[in-house]
Amino acid sequence: MLHTSVLTYKNHALDEFLKEMVRLYPKGVVRVGGRSNEPALEGCNLTELRKQHKSVTLSKRIGELQTEQKKVQQKLQKALQKLATARIFSIECIIHGFDEEKLDKLIRGCN
């Protein structure tokens, strides 16, 4: 890929040159600076290209997190189903949810 910089005195002259470049190389032109009034160059503005890239990257990450969340939910659902059908609980599983006071009442109630 050829990288070229173009410097002009007037924004209008730069826009006219870049319009022709966009026609020849639709995905190969980036305009630095925000003073263009040319609609044909809106998609070439560096600021806009950065926003699009961030948006795509953020959307991709959100999708990845949603997929991960679904997997965790499925694992949790399977574990809960196993627990519900097992009907056997270890003492550690039962005690885990008790604070000291409730545990003391449970033990005293067994005597």
Backbone torsions as a table, in degrees:
resi	resn	phi	psi	omega
1	MET	NA	135.8	-179.7
2	LEU	-89.7	130.0	177.2
3	HIS	-109.9	125.7	-178.5
4	THR	-136.2	139.7	174.5
5	SER	-107.3	142.5	179.3
6	VAL	-128.0	130.5	179.4
7	LEU	-121.3	127.9	178.0
8	THR	-130.0	161.5	179.8
9	TYR	-78.2	-35.2	-178.1
10	LYS	-115.9	141.2	177.1
11	ASN	-61.4	-36.8	-179.5
12	HIS	-60.9	-41.4	179.5
13	ALA	-64.7	-41.4	177.9
14	LEU	-63.4	-44.6	-180.0
15	ASP	-60.6	-40.8	179.7
16	GLU	-63.9	-42.9	178.2
17	PHE	-64.4	-46.0	-177.1
18	LEU	-67.8	-33.0	176.2
19	LYS	-57.8	-42.2	178.6
20	GLU	-67.9	-38.3	178.6
21	MET	-65.3	-39.7	178.5
22	VAL	-64.3	-36.8	177.6
23	ARG	-63.2	-40.4	-178.4
24	LEU	-80.0	-37.7	-177.0
25	TYR	-131.3	79.2	-172.6
26	PRO	-55.6	-33.4	-178.1
27	LYS	-108.1	10.7	-172.4
28	GLY	-113.7	17.5	-176.9
29	VAL	-122.7	132.2	174.9
30	VAL	-127.7	126.0	178.8
31	ARG	-101.7	121.9	177.6
32	VAL	-93.2	128.3	-178.5
33	GLY	111.5	148.9	-172.4
34	GLY	-110.9	17.0	-175.5
35	ARG	-96.9	24.4	179.1
36	SER	-87.1	134.4	174.5
37	ASN	-106.9	15.5	-175.0
38	GLU	-95.6	111.4	-179.3
39	PRO	-57.5	-31.4	-178.6
40	ALA	-65.9	-16.3	-177.2
41	LEU	-105.9	2.6	-177.7
42	GLU	-57.1	-40.1	-178.9
43	GLY	-75.2	-7.0	-178.2
44	CYS	-101.4	-6.3	-176.7
45	ASN	-68.2	131.6	-176.7
46	LEU	-57.6	-42.1	179.9
47	THR	-62.0	-43.6	179.1
48	GLU	-66.3	-40.5	178.7
49	LEU	-62.8	-38.8	177.2
50	ARG	-65.1	-42.2	178.6
51	LYS	-60.8	-44.4	179.9
52	GLN	-62.5	-42.4	-179.6
53	HIS	-64.0	-45.0	178.8
54	LYS	-62.6	-41.6	-179.4
55	SER	-63.0	-43.2	179.5
56	VAL	-65.7	-43.7	180.0
57	THR	-63.7	-43.7	179.4
58	LEU	-65.7	-43.4	178.5
59	SER	-61.7	-40.3	178.9
60	LYS	-63.0	-44.5	-179.2
61	ARG	-65.5	-39.2	177.2
62	ILE	-61.7	-43.9	177.7
63	GLY	-60.7	-42.4	178.4
64	GLU	-62.2	-42.9	-179.8
65	LEU	-66.7	-37.7	178.0
66	GLN	-65.8	-39.5	176.8
67	THR	-63.4	-44.3	178.5
68	GLU	-62.5	-41.0	178.7
69	GLN	-61.2	-43.5	179.4
70	LYS	-62.3	-40.6	178.7
71	LYS	-63.2	-43.4	178.9
72	VAL	-64.5	-41.1	178.1
73	GLN	-61.9	-40.9	178.8
74	GLN	-64.8	-43.0	177.9
75	LYS	-62.3	-43.0	179.2
76	LEU	-63.8	-43.0	179.3
77	GLN	-61.2	-43.6	178.3
78	LYS	-63.3	-42.7	179.7
79	ALA	-64.1	-40.7	179.0
80	LEU	-66.8	-37.1	177.3
81	GLN	-65.1	-42.3	177.1
82	LYS	-62.1	-42.9	-179.5
83	LEU	-64.5	-41.0	-179.0
84	ALA	-67.7	-35.9	-178.2
85	THR	-86.1	-20.3	-177.9
86	ALA	-70.7	-39.8	-178.3
87	ARG	55.0	18.2	175.3
88	ILE	-123.8	125.5	-179.1
89	PHE	-121.8	141.2	174.8
90	SER	-80.9	158.4	179.4
91	ILE	-62.5	-33.4	178.7
92	GLU	-63.6	-38.8	179.8
93	CYS	-64.7	-40.6	-178.6
94	ILE	-71.4	-45.3	-175.5
95	ILE	-69.8	-30.0	-174.6
96	HIS	-52.0	-35.5	-176.6
97	GLY	-85.6	-2.7	-176.9
98	PHE	-96.5	142.7	168.4
99	ASP	-88.5	177.8	-174.2
100	GLU	-59.2	-42.3	-177.2
101	GLU	-64.3	-46.6	179.9
102	LYS	-66.7	-37.2	178.6
103	LEU	-64.9	-40.7	178.6
104	ASP	-63.2	-43.5	177.8
105	LYS	-63.6	-38.0	179.0
106	LEU	-63.5	-45.8	-179.3
107	ILE	-66.6	-43.5	179.4
108	ARG	-64.9	-33.2	-179.8
109	GLY	-71.4	-20.2	-180.0
110	CYS	-79.3	-19.7	-177.8
111	ASN	-80.6	NA	NA
